[in-house]
Amino acid sequence: MKITNLKLQNFRNHEETVVEWAPHMNVIVGQNGAGKTNLIDAIHYLCMSRSFVSSSDMYVVNQDATFFMIKGHFEGNIRASFDVGCSYSRGEGKKIFVNESPLDRLSDLIGMVPVVVLSPSDKKLTSEGPKQRRSFIDSFISQISPAYLQDLLDFRKARKQRNKLLQEFRGNREVLLAYLEPWNVQLMEYGSRIVAKRTEVLNKFRDYLAKEYEVISGMRHEPHLEYQTFCEPSEDEETVRERYQAELEKEQDHELERELTLIGPHRDEIVFYLDDFELRKYGSQGQHRLFALALKLAQLLYFSDELDDLPIFLLDDVFGDLDAQRTEVLLNALIEHAGQTFVTAANPIPFDEYITFDGERNRKYKVDQGQISVVKTK
C-alpha cells in the first residue's frame, strides 16, 4: 500500500500543505518543531483514524482555526486506487471519508491501509504497565482481522453494561445474578475469541521477534514473550470458553463485592523477557530501546508476510539514540523493505551514504515552519 499525495489544512502548524510522496523511501528533515512529525501523524490519521502523538483530536487543530482537514490518495493491490479524508471540527467531531463517502463507523477504516509506527514513545511498550502492551497487540491484530476488531468493540460494550449493572443494582442477589447472565454469555462469546486470536498471533510473532532482535542488537540474548490471561492460553475458542465460564463462577462473589468485571481479556498481560530476566523489571535503557525497535520491525515483517498489501512504515525521530552500527542495520532494513517508508530526522544522519535520492523512487524533503520542499539532489 502506498500514499501518493497528502493535503493538510489547519493541521497543527500546517495551515495549507500539499505534498507528493515517493513510492519507496521518503526522508523528512528539519529542526525540532518544524512540522516533520505532523506530516507522518497525518498519514497515521488516514490509516488508523487517530493520532499516534496526541491523546485528543482537539489538540491537533491549528490554534487559530476551528477545524482540520486531511486528505490522501492511496494505491494498492486490493483496492487499486482510493481517497481517504479525515475532518474534525470542535462543534461536530471527527468524520472519515473514503472516496468522498462518509464511513458509518471510524473502525471501518482500520486495516484498509496497514501501517506500522516506530517512535520514541515505544519505550512505553516495555517499561510501563500491561495496558500499553494490550493496546499494542489489539492495534496489531485489528489491522489484519476485522473480526477481531469487532469482537473487541462488542466485548467493551458488554463489559461496560455489565459493570454498570454491578455498580447500580440494589435488589436481591439472585435477581442480580439472573440479570448478569446475558452479559456473561456475551463476555464469554467475544472474550474467548479475543484470547484465542491473541494466542494464535503471539505464537507466530515469537519467531519474528527473535529474528529481528538478533539482527538489530547484534547480541545473543534470546528474546521471548509470555501471554498471561485468565487461563492457559489456547488457540481453541471452545477450550477458552469453558475455562472462562469456570473462572466467572469462581470469582462471582468477588465481582459482586468489587462491583466490577474482574475476569476477561481486558486484564491480560504480555511479559517480555531477555533470556531468563523480565525486561520491564531488570532491563537496561539500551535493552528497552532495542527490544521496542525489534518489536516494530517484527510487526512490519509479520504484516508483510500475512497481508496482500505491504504496510506503510512510519519512523519518527528514532535514529538519534542509535549508534553508528545500529543506524546502519536499521537503514539497510528500510532499504530492503519493499513497501513505502517515511522517516523524520532532526539531526544529521548519513542517509545519502545508503539511499539514492533520485527524485522518483526515493525523495528527501525539508520542513521549515510548516512549509515542505523537496531537497534537490545533484
C-alpha positions as CSV (number, residue, x, y, z in Angstrom):
1,M,0.0,0.0,0.0
2,K,1.2,3.5,-0.9
3,I,0.1,7.0,-0.3
4,T,0.9,9.2,-3.4
5,N,-0.1,12.6,-2.1
6,L,-1.2,14.4,1.1
7,K,-3.2,17.6,1.7
8,L,-3.4,19.3,5.1
9,Q,-5.4,22.2,6.2
10,N,-5.1,23.7,9.7
11,F,-3.3,20.5,10.9
12,R,-1.1,21.8,13.8
13,N,1.4,24.2,12.2
14,H,0.5,23.1,8.6
15,E,-2.1,25.7,7.5
16,E,-2.1,24.7,3.8
17,T,0.3,21.9,2.8
18,V,0.3,19.7,-0.3
19,V,3.0,17.2,-0.9
20,E,3.6,14.4,-3.4
21,W,5.3,11.3,-2.0
22,A,7.8,8.9,-3.4
23,P,6.7,5.2,-3.7
24,H,9.6,3.8,-1.6
25,M,11.7,6.0,0.7
26,N,10.6,9.4,2.0
27,V,13.1,11.1,4.3
28,I,11.9,14.3,6.1
29,V,14.4,16.5,7.7
30,G,14.2,19.8,9.6
31,Q,14.6,21.3,13.1
32,N,12.6,20.3,16.1
33,G,9.2,21.9,15.9
34,A,9.3,22.5,12.2
35,G,6.4,20.1,11.5
36,K,8.0,16.9,10.4
37,T,6.2,14.6,12.8
38,N,2.9,16.3,11.9
39,L,3.2,15.0,8.3
40,I,3.5,11.4,9.2
41,D,1.0,11.8,12.0
42,A,-1.5,12.9,9.4
43,I,-0.7,9.8,7.4
44,H,-1.4,7.8,10.6
45,Y,-4.8,9.5,10.9
46,L,-5.7,8.3,7.4
47,C,-4.7,4.8,8.3
48,M,-6.0,4.4,11.9
49,S,-8.4,7.4,12.4
50,R,-6.3,8.8,15.2
51,S,-3.0,10.4,16.1
52,F,0.0,8.5,17.4
53,V,1.2,11.7,19.1
54,S,-1.8,13.4,20.7
55,S,-4.4,11.9,23.0
56,S,-7.2,14.1,21.7
57,D,-8.2,15.5,18.3
58,M,-8.8,18.9,19.8
59,Y,-5.1,19.4,20.3
60,V,-4.3,18.8,16.6
61,V,-6.3,21.8,15.3
62,N,-4.2,24.8,14.4
63,Q,-4.5,27.3,17.3
64,D,-6.0,29.9,15.0
65,A,-8.6,27.6,13.5
66,T,-11.7,25.6,14.5
67,F,-11.2,22.6,12.3
68,F,-8.6,20.5,10.5
69,M,-8.8,18.5,7.2
70,I,-6.6,15.7,5.9
71,K,-6.8,14.1,2.5
72,G,-4.7,11.4,0.9
73,H,-4.7,9.3,-2.2
74,F,-3.7,5.7,-1.8
75,E,-2.8,2.9,-4.3
76,G,-2.7,-0.8,-3.5
77,N,-3.3,-4.3,-4.7
78,I,-6.7,-5.0,-3.1
79,R,-8.1,-1.5,-3.7
80,A,-6.4,-0.3,-6.8
81,S,-6.9,3.4,-6.1
82,F,-8.9,5.3,-3.5
83,D,-9.0,8.5,-1.5
84,V,-9.3,8.9,2.3
85,G,-10.2,12.0,4.1
86,C,-10.4,12.9,7.8
87,S,-12.1,16.1,9.1
88,Y,-12.5,17.3,12.6
89,S,-14.3,20.4,14.0
90,R,-14.8,21.4,17.6
91,G,-18.5,21.5,17.0
92,E,-19.1,18.3,15.0
93,G,-16.3,16.0,16.0
94,K,-14.4,13.7,13.6
95,K,-15.5,12.2,10.3
96,I,-13.8,9.8,8.0
97,F,-14.5,9.7,4.2
98,V,-13.5,7.1,1.6
99,N,-13.9,8.3,-2.0
100,E,-15.9,11.2,-0.6
101,S,-18.4,8.9,1.1
102,P,-18.6,9.1,4.9
103,L,-17.9,5.9,6.9
104,D,-20.6,4.9,9.3
105,R,-18.0,3.9,11.9
106,L,-14.5,5.1,12.3
107,S,-13.5,1.5,13.0
108,D,-14.3,0.6,9.4
109,L,-11.1,2.3,8.3
110,I,-8.8,0.0,10.4
111,G,-7.0,-2.4,8.2
112,M,-7.8,-0.6,4.9
113,V,-4.3,0.9,4.9
114,P,-2.0,-1.2,7.1
115,V,0.6,0.9,9.0
116,V,3.5,0.3,11.5
117,V,4.8,3.2,13.6
118,L,8.2,3.4,15.3
119,S,8.6,6.4,17.6
120,P,10.4,7.4,20.8
121,S,7.1,6.7,22.8
122,D,7.6,3.0,22.0
123,K,9.7,2.7,25.1
124,K,6.4,2.6,27.0
125,L,5.7,-0.8,25.5
126,T,8.5,-2.4,27.5
127,S,8.7,-0.1,30.5
128,E,5.2,0.7,31.5
129,G,2.1,-1.3,32.6
130,P,0.1,-4.0,30.8
131,K,-2.3,-1.5,29.2
132,Q,0.4,-0.4,26.8
133,R,1.1,-3.9,25.6
134,R,-2.6,-4.8,25.3
135,S,-3.0,-1.7,23.2
136,F,-0.1,-2.8,21.0
137,I,-1.4,-6.3,20.4
138,D,-5.0,-5.0,19.8
139,S,-3.9,-2.5,17.3
140,F,-1.6,-5.1,15.7
141,I,-4.3,-7.8,15.3
142,S,-7.1,-5.3,14.4
143,Q,-5.3,-4.4,11.2
144,I,-5.2,-7.9,10.0
145,S,-8.5,-9.2,11.3
146,P,-11.7,-7.1,11.1
147,A,-13.5,-9.8,13.0
148,Y,-11.1,-9.4,15.9
149,L,-11.7,-5.6,16.0
150,Q,-15.4,-6.2,16.1
151,D,-15.0,-8.7,18.9
152,L,-13.0,-6.1,20.8
153,L,-15.7,-3.4,20.3
154,D,-18.5,-5.8,21.3
155,F,-16.6,-7.0,24.4
156,R,-16.1,-3.5,25.6
157,K,-19.7,-2.6,25.2
158,A,-20.8,-5.8,27.1
159,R,-18.3,-5.2,29.8
160,K,-19.4,-1.6,30.2
161,Q,-23.0,-2.6,30.6
162,R,-22.2,-5.4,33.0
163,N,-20.1,-3.1,35.1
164,K,-23.0,-0.6,35.2
165,L,-25.3,-3.3,36.4
166,L,-22.9,-4.5,39.1
167,Q,-22.5,-0.9,40.3
168,E,-26.1,0.3,40.2
169,F,-28.3,-2.7,41.0
170,R,-29.5,-2.7,44.7
171,G,-32.0,-5.5,44.7
172,N,-31.9,-9.2,45.6
173,R,-28.7,-11.1,44.9
174,E,-30.5,-13.9,42.9
175,V,-32.2,-11.3,40.8
176,L,-28.9,-9.6,40.1
177,L,-27.3,-12.9,39.1
178,A,-30.2,-13.5,36.7
179,Y,-29.7,-10.1,35.1
180,L,-26.0,-10.7,34.8
181,E,-26.4,-14.0,32.9
182,P,-27.0,-12.5,29.4
183,W,-23.9,-10.3,29.8
184,N,-21.9,-13.3,31.0
185,V,-22.8,-15.1,27.8
186,Q,-21.7,-12.1,25.7
187,L,-18.4,-11.7,27.6
188,M,-17.6,-15.4,27.1
189,E,-18.5,-15.3,23.4
190,Y,-16.4,-12.3,22.5
191,G,-13.7,-12.7,25.1
192,S,-13.0,-16.3,24.2
193,R,-12.4,-15.3,20.5
194,I,-10.2,-12.5,21.6
195,V,-8.0,-14.7,23.8
196,A,-7.8,-17.4,21.1
197,K,-6.8,-14.9,18.4
198,R,-4.2,-13.2,20.6
199,T,-2.7,-16.7,21.4
200,E,-2.6,-17.6,17.7
201,V,-0.9,-14.3,16.6
202,L,1.6,-14.2,19.5
203,N,2.6,-17.8,18.9
204,K,3.6,-16.8,15.3
205,F,5.0,-13.5,16.4
206,R,7.6,-15.0,18.7
207,D,9.8,-16.2,15.8
208,Y,9.6,-12.8,14.1
209,L,10.7,-11.1,17.4
210,A,13.6,-13.4,18.0
211,K,14.9,-12.9,14.5
212,E,14.6,-9.1,14.5
213,Y,16.1,-8.7,17.9
214,E,19.2,-10.7,16.9
215,V,19.6,-8.6,13.7
216,I,19.1,-5.1,15.3
217,S,21.0,-5.8,18.6
218,G,23.9,-8.0,17.3
219,M,23.7,-9.8,20.6
220,R,23.0,-13.4,21.5
221,H,20.3,-12.7,24.1
222,E,17.2,-14.7,23.5
223,P,14.0,-12.5,23.5
224,H,10.7,-14.1,24.2
225,L,7.3,-13.3,25.4
226,E,4.7,-14.8,27.7
227,Y,1.0,-14.3,27.2
228,Q,-0.8,-14.3,30.5
229,T,-4.6,-14.4,30.7
230,F,-7.3,-16.0,33.0
231,C,-6.5,-19.5,31.7
232,E,-3.8,-21.4,29.9
233,P,-3.6,-19.6,26.5
234,S,-5.2,-21.6,23.7
235,E,-5.9,-21.1,20.1
236,D,-9.1,-23.2,20.6
237,E,-12.1,-20.9,21.3
238,E,-14.2,-23.6,23.0
239,T,-11.4,-24.5,25.4
240,V,-11.0,-20.9,26.4
241,R,-14.8,-20.5,26.7
242,E,-15.1,-23.5,29.1
243,R,-12.3,-22.0,31.3
244,Y,-13.9,-18.6,31.1
245,Q,-17.2,-19.8,32.5
246,A,-15.4,-21.6,35.3
247,E,-13.5,-18.5,36.3
248,L,-16.6,-16.3,36.2
249,E,-18.3,-18.7,38.6
250,K,-15.2,-18.9,40.8
251,E,-14.9,-15.1,41.1
252,Q,-18.6,-14.4,41.3
253,D,-18.6,-13.2,44.9
254,H,-15.5,-11.2,44.4
255,E,-17.0,-9.4,41.5
256,L,-20.2,-8.6,43.4
257,E,-18.2,-7.2,46.2
258,R,-16.0,-5.1,44.0
259,E,-18.9,-4.2,41.6
260,L,-16.5,-4.7,38.7
261,T,-15.8,-7.3,36.0
262,L,-12.6,-8.9,37.0
263,I,-12.3,-11.8,34.5
264,G,-11.6,-11.3,30.9
265,P,-9.0,-10.3,28.2
266,H,-9.2,-6.7,29.4
267,R,-6.9,-7.7,32.2
268,D,-4.4,-9.7,30.0
269,E,-0.6,-9.1,30.2
270,I,2.2,-9.8,27.8
271,V,5.5,-10.2,29.6
272,F,8.7,-9.6,27.7
273,Y,11.9,-11.5,28.5
274,L,15.6,-11.4,27.6
275,D,17.0,-14.8,28.3
276,D,15.6,-15.5,31.8
277,F,15.0,-12.0,33.2
278,E,11.9,-9.9,32.8
279,L,12.7,-6.9,30.6
280,R,10.4,-4.5,32.4
281,K,11.9,-5.0,35.8
282,Y,15.6,-5.6,35.0
283,G,16.3,-4.4,31.5
284,S,18.8,-1.5,30.9
285,Q,17.7,1.6,28.9
286,G,19.6,0.2,25.9
287,Q,17.9,-3.1,26.1
288,H,14.4,-1.5,26.4
289,R,15.2,0.6,23.3
290,L,16.4,-2.3,21.2
291,F,13.6,-4.6,22.2
292,A,11.0,-2.0,21.3
293,L,12.7,-1.5,17.9
294,A,12.7,-5.2,17.3
295,L,9.0,-5.4,18.2
296,K,8.1,-2.9,15.5
297,L,10.4,-4.4,12.9
298,A,8.9,-7.8,13.7
299,Q,5.4,-6.3,13.2
300,L,6.5,-4.9,9.9
301,L,7.7,-8.3,8.6
302,Y,4.6,-10.1,10.1
303,F,2.3,-7.7,8.2
304,S,4.4,-8.1,5.0
305,D,4.0,-11.9,5.1
306,E,0.4,-12.0,6.1
307,L,-1.2,-9.2,4.1
308,D,-1.7,-8.8,0.4
309,D,-0.7,-5.1,0.6
310,L,2.6,-4.2,2.1
311,P,2.2,-1.9,5.2
312,I,3.3,1.7,5.3
313,F,6.2,2.2,7.7
314,L,6.4,5.5,9.7
315,L,9.6,6.2,11.7
316,D,9.6,9.3,13.8
317,D,12.9,10.6,15.1
318,V,14.3,7.2,16.0
319,F,17.9,7.5,14.8
320,G,19.1,10.0,17.5
321,D,19.5,7.3,20.2
322,L,21.2,4.7,17.9
323,D,24.9,4.2,17.5
324,A,26.5,4.1,14.0
325,Q,26.4,0.3,13.8
326,R,22.6,0.0,14.6
327,T,21.9,3.1,12.4
328,E,23.4,1.1,9.5
329,V,21.5,-2.0,10.4
330,L,18.2,-0.1,10.5
331,L,18.8,1.8,7.3
332,N,19.6,-1.4,5.5
333,A,16.4,-2.9,6.8
334,L,14.4,0.1,5.5
335,I,16.1,-0.2,2.1
336,E,15.2,-3.9,1.9
337,H,11.6,-3.3,2.8
338,A,9.7,-3.3,-0.5
339,G,6.9,-1.1,0.9
340,Q,6.7,2.7,1.4
341,T,8.6,4.2,4.3
342,F,8.6,7.6,5.9
343,V,11.5,8.8,8.1
344,T,11.8,12.0,10.1
345,A,15.1,13.3,11.5
346,A,16.2,16.4,13.2
347,N,19.9,15.6,13.4
348,P,22.2,14.9,10.5
349,I,22.0,11.2,9.5
350,P,24.2,9.8,6.7
351,F,21.1,8.9,4.6
352,D,22.9,9.7,1.4
353,E,25.5,7.0,2.1
354,Y,22.8,4.4,1.9
355,I,19.9,5.8,-0.1
356,T,20.0,7.1,-3.7
357,F,17.6,10.1,-3.7
358,D,16.6,10.0,-7.4
359,G,13.5,12.2,-7.0
360,E,11.3,9.3,-8.2
361,R,11.6,6.2,-6.1
362,N,13.3,7.9,-3.2
363,R,13.0,11.6,-2.1
364,K,14.3,13.8,0.6
365,Y,12.2,16.7,2.0
366,K,12.9,19.7,4.2
367,V,10.3,21.1,6.5
368,D,10.6,24.6,8.0
369,Q,7.8,26.3,10.0
370,G,5.1,24.1,8.4
371,Q,6.4,24.5,4.9
372,I,7.7,21.5,3.0
373,S,10.0,21.4,0.0
374,V,11.8,18.7,-2.0
375,V,15.6,18.6,-1.5
376,K,17.2,18.5,-4.9
377,T,20.0,16.0,-5.4
378,K,23.0,16.5,-7.6
